[in-house]
Amino acid sequence: MECADKADAEGDSRCHLRCRRYHWAYMAKNKVSGRNSRFYTKLLSKHQSELNLHSIRQKVEAISGRVQHLRNEINITTNEENEKEILISSRVQQLMKEINLTTNEEHEKETLLPKPRPPRKDKNVVGFADVTERLISRLTREADGLDVISLTGMFGLGKTTLAWKIYNDPEIMLKFPTRIWLTVSAKFIEKDIFLRILGHLTTLDTDMRAKDGEELAEIVSKNLQMGTFLLVMDDVWSVHAWEQLKKALPLQENKSKVLITSREETVGRTASKPRPFVPLRPFEPEESWELFRLEALGKLECPPQLVRVGQKIAYDCDGLPLAIVVIGGILYELSKSNSNLIMTKRIWIKVSEDVNSYLSEKDPQKRITKFISLSYESLPHYLRPCFLYLGLFPEDYEISASKLIRLWIGEGFIQQKDARIPLEEIHDTLRDFCRTEAAIENFLQEIRLNEKGECEPQISERCRRLSIHSDCKLYFSSKSLTPRARSFVCFSKEPDDDLSAKDITNFIKAFKFLRVFEVQALTLKDIDSDIYNLIHMRYIALSITLDMLSPHFDKMCNMQTLIINTTSPTLNVKANIWNMKHLRYFKTNASATFDSVRKMRYLRKLKLVNDNAQETERLNCLPKVDQFPSGLTRLTLCSTSLKWEEISILTSLQKLEVLKLKNQAFTGIAWELEDEVEGFPSLQFLFIEETDLAFWEAKSHHFPKLRSLVLKHCYKLRVIPVDLAKLQSFKMLDLTVCVDAIDAARNIAAEKEMIFGIGSEFMLSIFPPPLPPPRI
């Protein structure tokens, strides 16, 4: 069970405005003064007279005074006060445009990242059209035996970006039913790599995880032989590394392909032998200029006054895409608030003079590090901790975006937000930069122990965040503790059977000011009572063997994220988590038992999953309407095997905006909503995946606010409600492997165009692309 996004107690009844004048003024000061930024200090020294922080502060204070006046007018809105609320809201919106005030949702989006650049008209990767065509051609033709295609070149040249583009090319997706992406890097454990491959092919159980590398390599090879696959191995560092990985590949398979990227030509030559490898060339001048315009201006159109200096900067980057992206991004930030082309040109000229100092470095690795440093220094100060935090994770660790966001929130770097970004694996060079810079600033440190159990290097007493990847038992039993630490994160994969309760107790007592305690890698047989005294704790993730969550957990009054994994099939939640006013996210892998979910009046997101392995725990029906939290906005049902008739219960959830039905959440060939049924009054996003549904009948009034409909692997679906085309809000219909529903989807698109015209901005996406009609 998973719950998240709990609003403030008065969030449903009071209009909350958050004035960001301190943050706004701070960012303005940071961008124009840059006293802690070597690059900005050098670049802006000639323009200080034109930047007046005092006037900015006066403007912000004047406007914030007007906002405060409006704040005093705003009270709890009742039904009789709607007209007053609308009037006030319009006046507030006018002020929001002036100083970038936001409502709760908009504010939280902006606290994650600075204001983004305008989206590019062409979302494809710039450049390398000839290389792309060559690689796709080779990937789509058969060869004698397994064809290994190697793409080589220095770091920053765009190997990974190009490989990712090809990996997601529609022709490649259609050609290879199984596609697997792996980041290898300099240090890796072959067993982990093989398990990651198997995770795409089969279910990983305890027995599978207990096997050694040789056994897993054989299993991988057998599983890969069962179908046509594309395996991408990104960033293979050495011939030795390739030899370790090659033993898991079915070398006689002639329909499948392996694509590797490497900085070393020797790796590419060895892996692709006897076929040629593909060395990636630098950007051509035209490609450099195109990418530079997109990065520095957000579009291809360039004012004539900037063409000459812009081309000089682009060409001086020596065809290195990374350099163009970094410098273009910085120029965008410097120029976006300046509409004066003369001033913008001066800035660009100054950058063109200074950029040579970064490009003159002969050592490619040092040059890249300089560019990373340049990009880091261009970040606003409030975002730098978010970037350095990536150094906390081990090499080749697949970073869950949602987990990272919750950790950032727990650390206090950003405000609460259910962010949606893809999983990432940080590049070795970036990770090394983060660790080096973080060590200089005493921001974080990785714990490494020698044979004597001593930390090498010694942990600084001023360090606030500790990360350990191995030797956990040795560290817990040592005296090398840091009482000032605010965060402790463990990524160890070692067995922890010998971890004593005494060691855990001593550890907890030594870290009295912990905010973040992530130790899912360790299994605790008991929870020491001292842990409940950690009142500063905001994020805690534990693995236990217990079947009950102690009521004492609610003593940790600042808790925002609580993750409990247990070996027990059930978890009796005794803690009054609905009274923990700061708790935003609770998750457990067991069947959780509460007194009443209805009591969770702040619950916004709920996911119900039926574990088919637990026959006695099968979900036979949905909870009654009055058992659902009244403020629920997002609901996911997975493997519940309910009848479509029961979905009518969900129509009573007045605030439900997102509904996801996954893996036979509902079964049956027909879903028909009666005309007299009100439907889903607030639903905006509907996702249906893996169902035997064939006929779906509904009217537009059943989904009055629907914006997006996503249908995946609905193999039998033939009828989609054409009446949805009458909804002006309906903007996107996405079909993936729903072959029998293509005609119905096209009918909706045609009806939409007939009603609202060609400019209705409706998008129909179908994958795989249907074959063109035969020529007569």
Secondary structure, DSSP 8 states (H G I E B T S, - for coil): -EEE----TTTTTS---B--HHHHHHHHHHHHH-TT-HHHHHHHGGGGGG--HHHHHHHHHHHHHHHHHHHHH-----GGGHHHHHHHHHHHHHHHHHHT-B-HHHHHHHHHSS------S--S--S-HHHHHHHHHHHTS--SS-EEEEEE--TTSSHHHHHHHHHT-HHHHHH-SEEEEEEEESS--HHHHHHHHHHHHS---HHHHHS-HHHHHHHHHHHHTTS-EEEEEEEE--HHHHHHHHTTS-TT-SS-EEEEEES-HHHHHHHHTTS--EE-----HHHHHHHHHHHHHSSS---HHHHHHHHHHHHHTTT-HHHHHHHHHHHHHHHTT---HHHHHHHHHHHHHHTHHHH---SHHHHHHHHHHHHHHTS-GGGHHHHHGGGGS-TT--B-HHHHHHHHHHHTSS---------B---HHHHHHHHHHHHHTTS-EEE-B-TTS-BSS---TT--EEEE-S-HHHHHTSS---TT-SEEEE---S--TT--HHHHHHHHHH-TT-SEEEEEEEEESS--GGGGG-TT--EEEEEES-SEE-GGGGG-TT--EEEEEESSSEEEE-S-GGG-TT--EEEESSEEE-S-GGG-TT--EEEEE--TT-GGG---S---GGGS-TT--EEEEES--EEGGGGGGGGG-TT--EEEEESSSEESSEEE--TTS---TT--EEEEES----EEE--GGGSTT--EEEEES-TT--B--GGGGG-TT--EEEEES-GGGHHHHHHHHHHHHHHH-GGG--EEEEES--------
